[in-house]
Amino acid sequence: MYNINRRKFLGLFGCGCCSLILPSCSSVPITDRKQLTIIPEYKINNQAANAYAKFKQKAKLITSGSQLEEIQRIGKKIENSVSAFFEKKSEEDPTKNFRWEYILVDDDKNINAWCMPGGKIAVFTGMLKITKNTDALSIVMGHEIAHAVAKHSVERASQAMTINIGSQVADILLGTQINRARRTIGSNTGFDIFKLGILNPFGRKQESEADYLGLIFSSLAGYDIRESVKFWERMAVEVAGKEPPVFLNTHPSSKKRIENLNEWIREVIIEYPPIKV
């Protein structure tokens, strides 16, 4: 059995992909992390817009009232602040092709919010029970918007395609050993080695990046990002005993997120103060 160091493999795999498909590599705004973007962003955005429209038809939406107005107000402030930030730096606005839209889903049992590629945002009423205030809600929305700004969906789709192609090529070279090992380990343990060794750690990296960028976006929009720690403390209480082991999770633990936020808050407040729009 081959003993492959996961970090070394990810590094070589990423560098190899970017050297072979250089035009398909880009950088995440602000963090400058290199990412693989084989699939065009417009294609992912179009797919997301279609999925969003179908979701709206089926979901129970709240179409008026103070909660929806607050979500729209926060979203608009972050929209404008992000665009103004990149304009001020004379850099391309990563949201220039977004078609922003906000919905509030009437579902108290679902503690969730998300932003599809292209700026299609949904907040569930269950999340509002944890945010409790405007600043905390801006943290949640900033985080979700950060996923879209950083093109995380494009990156995940590109990565999945690359892993699929790469494993097929490697199987040809190694005589199907990789897929055979993957099936054997999967049947014996119930775990997918690609998911545990590559996809889950990568997902946690994206989530941490969205936490960091979300703090920045919230700060630029004038919100108190110190509320982020209090929000995640409340979330930690809510999910106590329900979080899976880290290696099985695509998200960092609540404890890890709080540690990261405490490290970042002072830096973000100083380097990314509210921007005039």
ABEGO torsion letter per residue (X at the ends): XBBBBAAAAAAAAAAAAAAABAAABBBBBGAGBBBBBABBAAAAAAAAAAAAAAAAAABBBBABEAAAAAAAAAAAAAAAAAAAAAAAAGBBBAAAABBBBBBBBBBAABBBBBBBBGGBBBBBAAAAAAAGBAAAAAAAAAAAAAAAAAGAAAAAAAAAAAAAAAAAAAAAAAGGAAAAAAAAAAAAAGBBAAAAAAAAAAAAAAAAAAAAAAAAAAAAAGBBAAAAAAAAAAAAAAABGABBBAAABABBBAAAAAAAAAAAAAAAAAABBBBBX
